[in-house]
Amino acid sequence: MLDDYAEALRSAPLSDQTRRTYASKVRQYLVWLAAADLDHGPLTSADRRDWAVRDYRTHLQTVLKRSPATVNNALAAVDDFYIRRGLGAASAARIEIPAAAPRALDQRAQLRYLRAVQACPSPRDQALALVPFYAGARISEIVALDIDDVARSARKGVLRILGKGERVRHIPIHPQLHAAITGWLAERADWPGANDSPALFLNQRGQRLSVRGAHDIIIGIAAAAAAGLDNDTTVHIYADPDVMPRRARSRCSGGFGPGTRRHIQRSSRNLRSGSGGW
């Protein structure tokens, strides 16, 4: 039976690695099936097939302690085996795979990020990139900021951030962020739309900066700070807990350690210059 399946795989439009994996997974399933105390007919009856595959799924999870991904791969191979026998895929739900926590920037990466921000020639982009770092704001929250959401004195200030569920947070502005916002506001006065739009961050057409535009700007700075990262590498930008305001820390930590929870996915198609709402 296994030989017949292996022969069928040879002509299947699958990679060599997939063929080897499927053959191995099906062999393990058939060995378990022979040793299991099951009713006769799981290889010929659709109903008994379903019960057998569900029991096998439980066996992989509880006895062999396999990971959800490994269990799902085994079920995919067993489904392919039954499809080629003419019984169709088994009615056995896949195991939900929990989302992995994004990898946080270590202290060296934080320092590289801050240096990349400092080296950025645009006051707008400097201020934009420091808001998630020091205030723990999501990109959608950053672009929604209006000028009157920034309350500043000569040396201090507070950001009013409207978050999910219309919840408002008031975050003390870190001195470095304060300086960056002050520099941007001085330049903003000469930008198109400065007198017409309430938005804190404008694009070059004088309109509110879009989420995509802000995302691309921050990604470009993060890429400059983390040269050598491959595409689709995820980074997690956050400030040192000793310098981030307590109210920002409490909102951002979320079980992953202190810091901003803005999770940015770097991809080559988002690394643009002069487009995407910039």
N, C-alpha and C positions, 0 to 999 in steps of 0.2 A: 504494500500500500504506500509506504513512504517512498519507495523507488519510483512508483508511478507518479507521485506528486513531484518528485525531483525532476523527472523527465518532462512533466508539463511546465515546470518553471523554466526549463532551458529555452523554450520558445516564447516565454512571456516577455513583454516589453518592460523589463525591470533591469536595474543595474546588477552587476555581479554581486555586489555587497548585499543588496536586498534579497537576491536569490539565496545566498548563503544564510542570511539571517532567518528568512522564512523557513527554509528547510530545517534549520536547527530548532527553531521554536516549535514547529509542527512535530518534529521527532520527540521533543520533551513532552508535548501534549499527549502524543500517542503512548509514550512510556507511562505517563501518569494515568491515562485512561485504562491501560491494561491492568494496572495495580489497584485502581479505585474500585470500591464496592458500589457499582452503579447498575441500574437496570440494563438489560441488553438493548441494543439498537441505537446508541448515540451516533453511530456512523451512517445510519440509514434512515432514521426518523427525525423530522424537523423538531418535533416537540422534545424528544429526548436529547437531541443535539443542544437545544437551548439550556436545558437543565444541566447538562454535562459542562458546557462552557461556563455557565455561572458558577458551578462548583469549582471549576478549575481556576476561575478568577479569584474566588475566596481562598483557595489553596495557595495561590501565588502571594496574596496579600498577607494572610494570617500565619501560614506555616513557613513559607520561604522568605517572608518579609521583604518582598520585592518592592521597588519604588513604583509610584503611579505610572511613570513613563515606561518602565520596563513591563508592567502589567499590560498597558495599552498596546505596546509593540507586540506582545505575545498574542493578544486578542486579534490584532490586525492580521497576523500570520495565520491564526486558526480560522478566521473568516475567509481568508483567501483559499485555504485548504478546502473548506466546505463549499465554497462557490465553485471550485473546480471539480468537486464531486457532484455538482448539480443540486445541492440542497439549499444553497444561498447562505448569506451571512447569518450568524446566530443573533438572537435577540438578547444581547447582553450589554448593558450600558458600560461605557468607558469610565475610568476613574478620573475624577476631577483633579487636575494638576494645579496646586496652589501657585499663585504668582510669586515669583522670586523678588526679594527686596533689592532695590537698586544698590549698586556698590557706591559707597560714599567716598568722597575725596579725602585722602589723608592730608596731614599738615603740609607736606611738601607740595602736593597738588593745589591746596588752597593758596599757598604762597605764589605758585606759578600763575594761578588764575588772577590773583591781585596784581601781579606784575604785568600780566597781559592787559588787564584793564587800564593800568597806569600808562602803558605804552600806546593805548588806543588814541588816535588823534582827535576823535569826535567827543566833545563834552556830553552830547546827548547819549552816546553809546556807553560812555563811562558811567553816567548816572544810572542808565537802564540796567547795566550789568551788575551794579552793586546793590540794587534793591532786593533781588532774591537772596543775595549773599548775606546782607545785614538785617533785612526785615522779614525774611521768610515768606515772601509773597510768591504766588503762582504767576506765570506769565499773563494769564487772562486777567488777573487782578492788577498787574502792573500797568497794562495798557488801558485799563479802565480808570486809572487815577486821573483826577482833574487837578488843576493848579490849586484850587481851594481845599484840596485834600492834604496839602502840605502846609502845616503851621510851623513857621520858623521865627526864631529870634536871631540875634547875632551869632550865637554859638550853639543853640539847642533847637530842637524841633520835634514834631510828632507827625507821623503818617497816619492818615485815616484810610484804612483798607476795607473795602466792601468784599466780603468773601462769600462762600457757598451759603445758601439759605438766607441770603440778605443779612448775614451777620457782619457786624462792623467791629474791626479791631483797631485800636489806637497803639501804634508802635513807636517808641522813642527812636529818633533818628541818630544813628551812630555818627560820630564826628567825621569819619571819612565819607560816609554817604552824604552828610550835610554839606561838606565842601563840594562834592560832585554835583549835587542838585543845585547849589548856588551857582556854580560855574555854568551849568546847562541853562538855568533860567536867565542868566545874563546874555547868553547867545541866542536863546529862544526868541527874544524880543525882535530879532532881525530875520526870523524865519517866515516863510509864507504862512498865512493863517494864524499868526501869533495873536492878532487882535480879534479873530473871529471864532477860534476854537477854544473851548475850555480845557482840552486835553493837556495833560502834563507833557506827554511825549507825542511829538508830531512826526509825520513822514515828510518827505521832501516836497510833497504837493500841498502841504499845509493842512492835512487831515490827520485825524487820530491814527497813530501807529497801530497796525494790525497785529493780531497774535502771531501770525506767521512771520511778519516782518521782525517783530521783537525776538521771536524764537531764532531766526536766522542770525540776527546780530549776536545774541548770546552764544549761539553755537560757534560762530566764527571766532569769538574771543576764547571760548573754551578749547577750540581746536588749536589755536595758537599757543595756549597754555599747556596743552597735552599733546604736543607734536609726537607723531608715531602711533597714535591710537588708530585702530582699523575702523572702517565704516561700521555703523550699527553698534559701536561701543557706547554703553550708557555711562553717564557720569552723574554725580549727585552733588550739586553745589550747595555748600553751607558754610557758615562762619564758625569760628572757634567759639565754644560756649562761654568762654570768659569775656568775649567782646560783644557777643550778640545780646541785645536787650532781653530781659527775662521773659517778657510777654511774647516775643518772637520765638524764643526757645520753646516755651510751653506749647505753642501751636504747632511747631514744626517737628518736634522730636518724634512723636508717633511710634515709639518703640524701636526706632532705628538708631538711637543715639541723638544727642543734641544737634540741631541744625536745620537748615532750610529743607523743605520737602519737595522742592521743585525738581522733578525728574525729567532730564532732557535726553532725548535720543538723538545721537549724532548720525546723520546719513548724508551721503554725498549730494543727493538731490536738493538738500536744504542749505548747502553751503553756496550761497549766491552772493553776488555783489551787484548793487544797483538795481535790484528787482525785489519782488515779493513784498511791496509796500514800504520799502525803505525810504 
